[in-house]
Structures are given as structure tokens and as C-alpha cells.
Amino acid sequence: MRDIWTVKYRPAKLDDIVGNEGSIDTMRKLLRSKNLPHLVLYGPVNTGKSSAAFAMANEIYGDDYQRNFTYFNASDFFEQGKRYIVRDKRFTRIIGTDDPSKINKSVISIFKEVINEYASMGPLDADYKVIFIDNAESLNSDAQHALRRMMERYTATCRFVLSTTQASKLIAPLRSRGLQLFFTHVSDDKLAAFIRDVADAEGLPLTNDGVDALGYHAKGNIAKALHTLQLASVSFGDETIGAKEIYDSTLLDRSENISHLFNAAVSKDIIEGRKAIDALILEEGMSGQEILLQLHQMAINSNESDPVITEWVIRMADTDFYMTEAANERIQLEALVVRFCQ
């Protein structure tokens, strides 16, 4: 079975992480001081926040880090709700059923109970345990206030690491409980060097213009570059991979549901648009910003006139802004379908 390269090349240690030297150096110093505070890692999608959290846990606890490191995805809780909760075996004892229709508790109540239980359990052979909550911007105000109280109550035996693409959505008391570290996409030079190392390790004949094309496509997003390069390696086998092969792979990388959503937006078909949005968010796990970026690329590459494309891009830009202020990406995407061709 072929390994997924974003997993295969995920850094095991902080020293293996490409870019974000300032934040990574701060984390390294905190580990050496043995005085790790709560952390808030913020920045765009796929900038290494989760990788840094897992690498940090590996350095603290070693290969058995999962005994003292717990991962939760807030968007799973609050976007998918009870459908997700019944699928996660960790919650079976708490909810007592695998049928979402039989769950009497609210999602927020279950979230509070789960986090409180994990935070209250003492660490195993360590001074403290770490709870990592990804996509923390999905937490509503009630959940954030509850989380703030738990951070205060269990600070002696538990450290919380929050990851978010939108720090402004976190309440000020929650942000103030943790040291905030910013993550961003890597520079073109660092991405190019990393991609060349991966190509060498995989025995891929990758040309310089292929590297440049990957850099143009990924724009500093290592996960995106790895995914596209792996698609190219599968599609073209032992052939030399240049700019054309990378371009062809970017077309393969586009979800059919993106095309479905774009066509629904152009025709203002809200029913089909909702189906595509649900598929992208719930089945493919894409964020609202990732969806907008692919819609933007489809609009730019369409055969419409410049004035029409300009109007589409303006609508998308408005939606991108609204997403930074609102709590529900799905609602904003549905609104985009409605007003796309006004």
C-alpha cells in the first residue's frame, strides 16, 4: 500500500519542521526550560500547526506520547455534531449509544464532559499531560468559556494546546490563557529545497521547472505541494516530471465537488450547492478557505469575460471576509451560492 506523503514526511521532531523558525525556536526553548505553558497556535491552513503540536508531544513523551497526549478536532464536534460523536469510540462510555437519534445530551454538554474527563485524569509517568484541540475557532462562546475554566482548574497537571486559523474568533480570556505563536506558509526557497529532498528520497526525476511549477501552485503550502507531487508520481510513473506534468496533476487534484459547487453557484441552484458544500466539508474535510481558493481558481480559468470574473471574485472576497467574522463556514458558503450571480 502506498503511503500518503503528507503522513510519511510529517516531522517527528521540532528540528525537522520547515519554516516558522521563530515559533519553533520558542517551543524548543519552552521544552528545554521544562515550563511549558498553555499554547495558542494560529495561522492559515496547512502551515504546520498540528505538525508542531505532534512533534512537541513526541519530544516530551517519546514514542509512547499517545498515553499523555490527546487530540480533539473542534470542527468535528461542532460541524458534524452527533454523527461524529457516535463514530468516535472514545465517547461510547459517555454517551452510552451508537445511535445519534438516541443521544439526549447536547453536543456542547458532551464536549464539556469529554474535555473535563480527559483533563482531570492524571498523567502517566510525566509531570503533565497535553490536550490538543485543533480548529478551535469552531468552538462556540459557551464552549470557549467552559474551556477557559478547565484550563485554569487543571493547569497543574494538564497543558492545553489550541490551534486555529482565525484567532479573532477566540474570546479574549481564552487567548490570554495561552502563549500565542504565529505560523505561516514557508518561503519559496525553503519549499523548493524540501521538495527536492522528497523527490530524491522517492527517486523521482523532477526538473527545475517542475519545482518552480509546484512552488507557484502551492504558494508555500507544503501539504499541497506534497499532495500534488505524489499525484504526479502516480500519474506519470518513471517519466520526468516537469511543469506540464505538475499542471496536469493540479487538474487531477481538484475535487469533483468543487466543480459541482461552482456550477451550482453559477446557476444559483441552492439545493445542489448545499449537497456539494456538505460533501466538501463533511466527506472531504475541506475548510471554507480551501473551498474558496479552489472556486477562485475555477473562476480565473473559466472562459467568461473579465467583468463577469471580476464580479465572481468580489463575491468570493466578501465571503472570505465574512468567514473571518462568523462562526459557521457552511452558512457563508451557502450565502455565496445565492448571491454569486446577482
SULSUL-V86512 format. One record per pair of residues at least 12 apart in sequence whose ideal C-beta (glycine too) atoms are under 10 Angstrom apart, sorted by the first residue. I is the first residue (numbers start at 1). J is the second residue. Records with the same first field share a line. If there is no record, write none. Layout:
I: J / J
This chain:
2: 230 / 233 / 234
3: 230
4: 226 / 227 / 230
5: 198 / 201 / 202 / 223 / 225 / 226 / 227 / 229 / 230 / 231 / 233
6: 46 / 51 / 222 / 223 / 224 / 225 / 226 / 227 / 230
7: 226
8: 198 / 201 / 202 / 226 / 230
9: 51 / 194 / 197 / 198 / 201 / 202 / 222 / 223 / 226 / 230
10: 48 / 50 / 51 / 54 / 55 / 222 / 223 / 226
11: 24 / 48 / 51 / 52 / 54 / 55 / 58 / 222
12: 51 / 54 / 55 / 58 / 59 / 63
13: 28 / 55 / 56 / 58 / 59
14: 27 / 28 / 31 / 51 / 52 / 55 / 56 / 58 / 59
15: 28 / 55 / 59
16: 51 / 55
17: 48 / 51 / 52 / 55 / 56 / 183 / 186 / 222
18: 48 / 51 / 186 / 187 / 190 / 191 / 193 / 194 / 197 / 222
19: 47 / 48 / 183 / 184 / 185 / 186 / 187 / 190 / 191 / 194 / 220 / 222
20: 41 / 43 / 47 / 48 / 49 / 51 / 52 / 181 / 182 / 183 / 184 / 185 / 186 / 190
21: 186 / 190
22: 181 / 182 / 183 / 184
23: 39 / 41 / 42 / 43 / 47 / 48 / 49 / 52 / 179 / 180 / 181 / 182 / 183 / 184
24: 48 / 52 / 55 / 56 / 181 / 183
26: 39 / 179 / 181
27: 39 / 41 / 52 / 53 / 55 / 56 / 59 / 161 / 179 / 181
28: 56 / 59
30: 56 / 179 / 181
31: 56 / 59 / 60
34: 60 / 127
36: 56 / 60 / 127 / 128 / 130 / 159 / 161 / 179
37: 155 / 159 / 160 / 161 / 177 / 178 / 179
38: 130 / 131 / 148 / 151 / 152 / 155 / 158 / 159 / 160 / 161 / 162 / 174 / 176 / 177 / 178 / 179
39: 52 / 53 / 56 / 130 / 132 / 159 / 160 / 161 / 162 / 163 / 177 / 178 / 179 / 180 / 181
40: 136 / 160 / 161 / 162 / 163 / 164 / 167 / 170 / 174 / 175 / 176 / 177 / 178 / 179 / 180 / 181 / 182
41: 53 / 56 / 132 / 134 / 136 / 161 / 162 / 163 / 164 / 167 / 178 / 179 / 180 / 181 / 182 / 183
42: 136 / 137 / 162 / 163 / 164 / 165 / 166 / 167 / 168 / 169 / 170 / 175 / 180 / 181 / 182 / 183
43: 163 / 164 / 165 / 166 / 167 / 181 / 182 / 183 / 184 / 185
44: 165 / 166 / 183 / 184 / 185 / 220 / 221 / 287 / 289
45: 135 / 165 / 185 / 221 / 223 / 224 / 286 / 287 / 288 / 289 / 290 / 293
46: 165 / 183 / 185 / 218 / 220 / 221 / 222 / 223 / 224 / 225 / 226 / 227 / 287 / 290
47: 163 / 165 / 182 / 183 / 184 / 185 / 186 / 220 / 221 / 222 / 223
48: 183 / 184 / 185 / 186 / 222 / 223
49: 132 / 134 / 135 / 161 / 162 / 163 / 164 / 165 / 181 / 182 / 183
50: 71 / 73 / 132 / 134 / 135 / 161 / 163 / 183 / 223
51: 183 / 222 / 223
52: 161 / 163 / 181 / 183
53: 69 / 71 / 130 / 132 / 133 / 134 / 161 / 162 / 163
54: 69 / 71 / 132 / 161
56: 69 / 130 / 132 / 159 / 161
57: 69 / 70 / 71 / 129 / 130 / 132 / 161
60: 126 / 127 / 128 / 129 / 130 / 159
61: 123 / 124 / 125 / 126 / 129 / 130
62: 126
64: 124 / 125 / 126
65: 126 / 130
67: 123 / 124 / 125 / 126 / 129
68: 121 / 122 / 123 / 124 / 125 / 126 / 127 / 128 / 129 / 130 / 131 / 158
69: 123 / 126 / 129 / 130 / 131 / 132 / 159 / 161
70: 90 / 114 / 115 / 118 / 119 / 121 / 129 / 130 / 131 / 132 / 133 / 158
71: 130 / 131 / 132 / 133 / 134 / 161
72: 88 / 90 / 111 / 114 / 115 / 118 / 131 / 132 / 133 / 134 / 135 / 136
73: 88 / 132 / 133 / 134 / 135 / 136 / 138 / 163 / 285
74: 111 / 133 / 134 / 135 / 136 / 137 / 138 / 139 / 140 / 143 / 144 / 147 / 162 / 163 / 164
75: 134 / 135 / 136 / 137 / 138 / 139 / 281 / 285 / 287 / 329
76: 88 / 134 / 135 / 138 / 282 / 285
77: 91 / 107 / 108 / 110 / 111 / 114 / 115 / 133 / 135 / 138 / 139 / 143
78: 107 / 108 / 111 / 135 / 137 / 138 / 139 / 140 / 143 / 327 / 328
79: 135 / 138 / 281 / 282 / 285 / 328 / 329 / 330
80: 100 / 107 / 281 / 282
81: 100 / 103 / 106 / 107 / 110
82: 95 / 97 / 99 / 100 / 101 / 102 / 103 / 105 / 106 / 107 / 110
83: 100 / 282
84: 100 / 107 / 282
85: 97 / 98 / 100 / 103 / 105 / 107 / 110 / 111 / 114
86: 98 / 99 / 100 / 101 / 102 / 103
87: 100
88: 114
90: 114 / 117 / 118
91: 103 / 110 / 111 / 113 / 114 / 117
93: 117
94: 109 / 110 / 113 / 114 / 117
95: 110 / 113 / 114
106: 142
107: 140 / 143
108: 139 / 140 / 142 / 143 / 146
109: 142 / 146
111: 133 / 139 / 140 / 142 / 143 / 146 / 147
112: 142 / 143 / 146 / 147 / 149 / 150
115: 131 / 133 / 143 / 146 / 147 / 150 / 151 / 154 / 158 / 160
116: 146 / 147 / 149 / 150 / 153 / 154
118: 131 / 150 / 154 / 158
119: 131 / 147 / 150 / 151 / 153 / 154 / 155 / 157 / 158 / 159 / 160
120: 150 / 153 / 154 / 157 / 158
121: 154 / 157 / 158
122: 154 / 156 / 157 / 158
123: 157 / 158 / 159
126: 157
127: 156 / 157 / 159
128: 154 / 155 / 156 / 157 / 158 / 159
129: 154 / 157 / 158 / 159
130: 158 / 159 / 160 / 161
131: 147 / 150 / 151 / 154 / 158 / 159 / 160 / 161 / 162
132: 159 / 160 / 161 / 162 / 163
133: 147 / 160 / 161 / 162 / 163 / 164
134: 161 / 162 / 163 / 164 / 165
135: 162 / 163 / 164 / 165 / 166 / 287
136: 160 / 161 / 162 / 163 / 164 / 165 / 166 / 167 / 169 / 170 / 174 / 175
137: 162 / 163 / 164 / 165 / 166 / 167 / 168 / 169 / 170 / 287 / 323 / 324 / 327 / 329
138: 164 / 166 / 169 / 327 / 328 / 329
139: 162 / 164 / 169 / 170 / 171 / 174 / 327
140: 169 / 327 / 328
141: 169 / 171 / 174 / 327
143: 174
144: 162 / 169 / 170 / 171 / 173 / 174 / 175
145: 171 / 173 / 174
147: 160 / 162 / 170 / 171 / 173 / 174 / 177
148: 160 / 170 / 171 / 172 / 173 / 174 / 175 / 176 / 177 / 178
149: 173 / 177
151: 173 / 174 / 177 / 178
152: 173 / 177
155: 177
159: 178
160: 174 / 177 / 178
161: 178 / 181
162: 174 / 175 / 177 / 178 / 180
163: 183
164: 180
165: 183 / 287 / 288 / 289 / 323 / 324
166: 289 / 323 / 324 / 325 / 326 / 327
167: 180 / 182
168: 324 / 325
169: 323 / 324 / 325 / 326 / 327
184: 220
185: 218 / 219 / 220 / 221 / 222 / 223 / 224
186: 215 / 218 / 219 / 220 / 221 / 222 / 225
187: 215 / 220
188: 211 / 212 / 215 / 216 / 218 / 219 / 220
189: 215
190: 220 / 222
191: 211 / 214 / 215 / 218 / 219 / 220 / 221 / 222 / 224 / 225
192: 208 / 211 / 212 / 214 / 215 / 225
193: 211
194: 222 / 225 / 226
195: 210 / 211 / 214 / 215 / 218 / 222 / 225 / 226 / 228 / 229
196: 208 / 211
198: 222 / 225 / 226 / 229 / 230 / 233
199: 211 / 214 / 229 / 232 / 233 / 241
202: 229 / 230 / 233
203: 233 / 238
204: 229 / 230 / 232 / 233 / 236 / 237 / 238 / 239 / 240 / 241
205: 236 / 238 / 239 / 240 / 241 / 242
206: 229 / 232 / 233 / 240 / 241 / 242 / 245 / 246
207: 240 / 241 / 242 / 243 / 245 / 246
208: 242 / 243
209: 241 / 242 / 243 / 244 / 246
210: 229 / 232 / 240 / 241 / 242 / 243 / 244 / 245 / 246 / 247 / 249
211: 225 / 229 / 241 / 242 / 243 / 246
212: 242 / 243 / 246
213: 228 / 232 / 241 / 242 / 243 / 244 / 245 / 246 / 247 / 249 / 250
214: 226 / 228 / 229 / 232 / 241 / 243 / 246 / 249 / 250
215: 246
216: 243 / 246 / 247 / 250
217: 229 / 243 / 246 / 247 / 249 / 250 / 253 / 297
218: 246 / 250
219: 293
221: 290 / 293
224: 250 / 253 / 290 / 293
225: 246
227: 249 / 253
228: 246 / 247 / 249 / 250 / 252 / 253
229: 241 / 245 / 246 / 249
230: 249 / 253
231: 245 / 246 / 248 / 249 / 250 / 251 / 252 / 253
232: 245 / 246 / 247 / 248 / 249 / 250 / 252 / 253
233: 245 / 249
234: 249 / 252
235: 248 / 249 / 252
236: 248 / 249
250: 297
251: 301
253: 294
254: 294 / 297 / 298 / 301
255: 276 / 279 / 280 / 283 / 284 / 286 / 290 / 291 / 294
256: 276 / 279
257: 275 / 276 / 277 / 278 / 279 / 280 / 281 / 283 / 284 / 286 / 291 / 294
258: 276 / 279 / 280 / 284 / 286 / 290 / 291 / 293 / 294 / 295 / 297 / 298
259: 276 / 294 / 295 / 298
260: 272 / 273 / 275 / 276 / 277 / 279 / 280
261: 273 / 274 / 275 / 276 / 277 / 279 / 280 / 291 / 294 / 295 / 298 / 333 / 336 / 337 / 340
262: 276 / 294 / 295 / 297 / 298 / 299 / 302 / 312 / 337 / 340
263: 276 / 298
264: 276 / 277 / 337 / 340
265: 295 / 298 / 299 / 312 / 315 / 316 / 333 / 336 / 337 / 338 / 339 / 340 / 341
266: 298 / 299 / 302 / 304 / 308 / 312 / 337 / 340 / 341
267: 337 / 340 / 341
268: 337 / 338 / 339 / 340 / 341 / 342
269: 337
270: 334 / 335 / 337 / 338
271: 337
272: 337
273: 333 / 334 / 336 / 337 / 338 / 340
274: 330 / 333 / 334 / 337
276: 291 / 333 / 337
277: 291 / 329 / 330 / 331 / 332 / 333 / 334 / 336 / 337
278: 330 / 333
280: 294 / 330 / 333
281: 329 / 330 / 333
282: 330
286: 329
287: 323 / 329
288: 319 / 320 / 322 / 323 / 324 / 326 / 328 / 329 / 330 / 331 / 332 / 333 / 336
289: 319 / 320 / 323 / 324 / 329
291: 316 / 319 / 323 / 329 / 330 / 333 / 336
292: 316 / 317 / 319 / 320 / 323 / 329 / 332 / 333 / 336
293: 316 / 320
295: 312 / 313 / 315 / 316 / 319 / 333 / 336 / 340
296: 309 / 312 / 313 / 316 / 317 / 320
298: 312
299: 311 / 312 / 313 / 315 / 316 / 340
300: 312 / 313
308: 341
311: 340 / 341 / 342
312: 336 / 340 / 341
315: 335 / 336 / 337 / 338 / 339 / 340 / 341 / 342
316: 336 / 340
318: 332 / 335 / 336 / 339
319: 332 / 333 / 335 / 336 / 337 / 339 / 340
320: 332 / 336
322: 335 / 336
323: 336
